[in-house]
């Protein structure tokens, strides 16, 4: 049994990784491919720390 493919989006701060990951996931879902985003950003995982993090909106998080 093979594992599902893993796509890693990495890069420096403020380069658009969150937005890109959402667009990629939406495109995959549109093609009928299951997609899930797992964020390992050290700032985005904190509740209430929304300023300066480019955190995905609640609507974006629900969609993917």
MDAnalysis code that builds the backbone (N, CA, C; Angstrom):
import MDAnalysis as mda
import numpy as np

u = mda.Universe.empty(192, n_residues=64, atom_resindex=np.repeat(np.arange(64), 3), trajectory=True)
u.add_TopologyAttr("name", ["N", "CA", "C"] * 64)
u.add_TopologyAttr("resid", np.arange(1, 65))
u.add_TopologyAttr("resname", ["UNK", "UNK", "UNK", "UNK", "UNK", "UNK", "UNK", "UNK", "UNK", "UNK", "UNK", "UNK", "UNK", "UNK", "UNK", "UNK", "UNK", "UNK", "UNK", "UNK", "UNK", "UNK", "UNK", "UNK", "UNK", "UNK", "UNK", "UNK", "UNK", "UNK", "UNK", "UNK", "UNK", "UNK", "UNK", "UNK", "UNK", "UNK", "UNK", "UNK", "UNK", "UNK", "UNK", "UNK", "UNK", "UNK", "UNK", "UNK", "UNK", "UNK", "UNK", "UNK", "UNK", "UNK", "UNK", "UNK", "UNK", "UNK", "UNK", "UNK", "UNK", "UNK", "UNK", "UNK"])
u.atoms.positions = np.array([
    [0.833, -1.172, 0.000],
    [0.000, 0.000, 0.000],
    [0.884, 1.243, 0.000],
    [0.623, 2.162, -0.915],
    [1.452, 3.365, -0.986],
    [0.804, 4.513, -0.213],
    [1.638, 5.400, 0.233],
    [1.160, 6.578, 0.954],
    [0.680, 7.619, -0.052],
    [-0.247, 8.492, 0.372],
    [-0.664, 9.563, -0.536],
    [0.485, 10.535, -0.758],
    [0.494, 11.234, -1.884],
    [1.587, 12.189, -2.140],
    [1.577, 13.320, -1.122],
    [2.742, 13.840, -0.871],
    [2.906, 14.928, 0.077],
    [3.544, 16.097, -0.663],
    [2.914, 17.245, -0.590],
    [3.447, 18.462, -1.191],
    [3.814, 19.400, -0.064],
    [5.051, 19.846, -0.041],
    [5.513, 20.766, 0.993],
    [5.742, 22.131, 0.349],
    [5.119, 23.145, 0.922],
    [5.324, 24.521, 0.466],
    [6.104, 25.222, 1.566],
    [7.320, 25.610, 1.262],
    [8.194, 26.235, 2.257],
    [8.818, 27.489, 1.667],
    [9.223, 28.383, 2.530],
    [9.884, 29.591, 2.058],
    [9.964, 30.610, 3.169],
    [10.583, 31.742, 2.854],
    [10.752, 32.797, 3.843],
    [9.422, 33.414, 4.263],
    [9.448, 34.134, 5.346],
    [8.283, 34.844, 5.854],
    [7.756, 35.833, 4.816],
    [6.429, 35.943, 4.760],
    [5.738, 36.934, 3.923],
    [5.954, 36.722, 2.424],
    [6.005, 35.457, 1.991],
    [6.155, 35.187, 0.559],
    [4.899, 34.598, -0.068],
    [3.821, 34.461, 0.713],
    [2.563, 33.991, 0.152],
    [2.314, 32.500, 0.248],
    [2.970, 31.832, 1.178],
    [2.822, 30.373, 1.316],
    [1.391, 29.974, 1.681],
    [0.760, 30.714, 2.575],
    [-0.600, 30.380, 2.994],
    [-1.570, 30.498, 1.825],
    [-1.515, 31.618, 1.121],
    [-2.399, 31.817, -0.034],
    [-2.168, 30.777, -1.112],
    [-0.907, 30.456, -1.372],
    [-0.587, 29.440, -2.367],
    [-1.119, 28.080, -1.952],
    [-0.962, 27.739, -0.683],
    [-1.434, 26.426, -0.226],
    [-2.947, 26.308, -0.372],
    [-3.658, 27.387, -0.115],
    [-5.116, 27.372, -0.270],
    [-5.494, 27.206, -1.737],
    [-4.834, 27.937, -2.622],
    [-5.133, 27.823, -4.059],
    [-4.825, 26.425, -4.590],
    [-3.709, 25.840, -4.160],
    [-3.350, 24.485, -4.592],
    [-4.381, 23.477, -4.099],
    [-4.765, 23.584, -2.825],
    [-5.751, 22.664, -2.261],
    [-7.084, 22.786, -2.979],
    [-7.517, 24.017, -3.249],
    [-8.782, 24.218, -3.959],
    [-8.729, 23.633, -5.365],
    [-7.590, 23.784, -6.038],
    [-7.441, 23.218, -7.384],
    [-7.493, 21.693, -7.336],
    [-6.828, 21.098, -6.364],
    [-6.857, 19.639, -6.230],
    [-8.271, 19.147, -5.936],
    [-8.951, 19.823, -5.023],
    [-10.323, 19.442, -4.688],
    [-11.216, 19.571, -5.919],
    [-10.992, 20.608, -6.724],
    [-11.746, 20.799, -7.954],
    [-11.550, 19.668, -8.946],
    [-10.400, 18.999, -8.864],
    [-10.099, 17.852, -9.734],
    [-10.545, 16.534, -9.105],
    [-11.176, 16.616, -7.938],
    [-11.650, 15.408, -7.268],
    [-10.589, 14.716, -6.427],
    [-9.521, 15.418, -6.124],
    [-8.422, 14.861, -5.323],
    [-8.530, 15.418, -3.913],
    [-8.552, 14.537, -2.927],
    [-8.626, 14.988, -1.535],
    [-7.395, 15.806, -1.184],
    [-7.595, 16.864, -0.419],
    [-6.480, 17.719, -0.017],
    [-6.696, 18.184, 1.417],
    [-5.619, 18.295, 2.125],
    [-5.658, 18.798, 3.500],
    [-4.426, 19.650, 3.709],
    [-4.594, 20.760, 4.391],
    [-3.464, 21.640, 4.691],
    [-3.092, 21.461, 6.156],
    [-1.824, 21.228, 6.388],
    [-1.300, 21.152, 7.748],
    [-0.275, 22.268, 7.876],
    [-0.575, 23.241, 8.727],
    [0.316, 24.381, 8.897],
    [1.285, 24.107, 10.043],
    [2.547, 24.369, 9.781],
    [3.559, 24.240, 10.818],
    [4.190, 25.599, 11.112],
    [3.491, 26.658, 10.711],
    [3.979, 28.009, 10.940],
    [3.982, 28.299, 12.437],
    [5.094, 28.736, 12.949],
    [5.220, 28.938, 14.390],
    [4.339, 30.060, 14.919],
    [3.859, 30.948, 14.074],
    [3.011, 32.063, 14.517],
    [1.533, 31.785, 14.279],
    [1.195, 31.060, 13.222],
    [-0.200, 30.870, 12.858],
    [-0.944, 29.899, 13.764],
    [-0.245, 29.109, 14.526],
    [-0.918, 28.121, 15.368],
    [-1.495, 28.721, 16.657],
    [-1.150, 29.961, 16.983],
    [-1.638, 30.588, 18.202],
    [-2.997, 31.244, 17.980],
    [-3.958, 30.937, 18.828],
    [-5.270, 31.605, 18.765],
    [-5.097, 33.065, 19.168],
    [-5.785, 33.920, 18.445],
    [-5.767, 35.334, 18.772],
    [-4.569, 36.092, 18.227],
    [-3.582, 35.416, 17.701],
    [-2.418, 36.094, 17.122],
    [-2.648, 36.213, 15.616],
    [-3.562, 37.109, 15.245],
    [-3.946, 37.231, 13.849],
    [-3.226, 38.370, 13.130],
    [-2.727, 39.325, 13.880],
    [-2.058, 40.473, 13.274],
    [-0.632, 40.077, 12.881],
    [-0.272, 40.373, 11.648],
    [1.083, 40.126, 11.175],
    [1.393, 38.682, 10.834],
    [0.375, 37.833, 10.718],
    [0.650, 36.426, 10.437],
    [0.107, 35.943, 9.103],
    [-0.742, 36.717, 8.426],
    [-1.388, 36.298, 7.177],
    [-2.132, 34.983, 7.373],
    [-2.688, 34.819, 8.556],
    [-3.434, 33.601, 8.883],
    [-4.632, 33.472, 7.950],
    [-4.922, 32.259, 7.528],
    [-6.098, 32.023, 6.682],
    [-7.355, 32.426, 7.433],
    [-8.313, 32.971, 6.702],
    [-9.563, 33.384, 7.339],
    [-10.339, 32.150, 7.779],
    [-11.299, 32.313, 8.696],
    [-12.130, 31.158, 9.077],
    [-12.821, 30.519, 7.867],
    [-13.282, 31.326, 6.912],
    [-13.935, 30.780, 5.717],
    [-12.958, 29.949, 4.891],
    [-11.712, 30.434, 4.755],
    [-10.708, 29.664, 4.010],
    [-10.375, 28.366, 4.709],
    [-10.283, 28.401, 6.046],
    [-9.973, 27.183, 6.786],
    [-11.102, 26.160, 6.683],
    [-12.352, 26.638, 6.674],
    [-13.489, 25.707, 6.522],
    [-13.518, 25.091, 5.129],
    [-13.103, 25.841, 4.115],
    [-13.215, 25.377, 2.730],
    [-12.231, 24.259, 2.391],
    [-11.103, 24.252, 3.056],
    [-10.073, 23.252, 2.697],
    [-9.942, 22.255, 3.827],
])
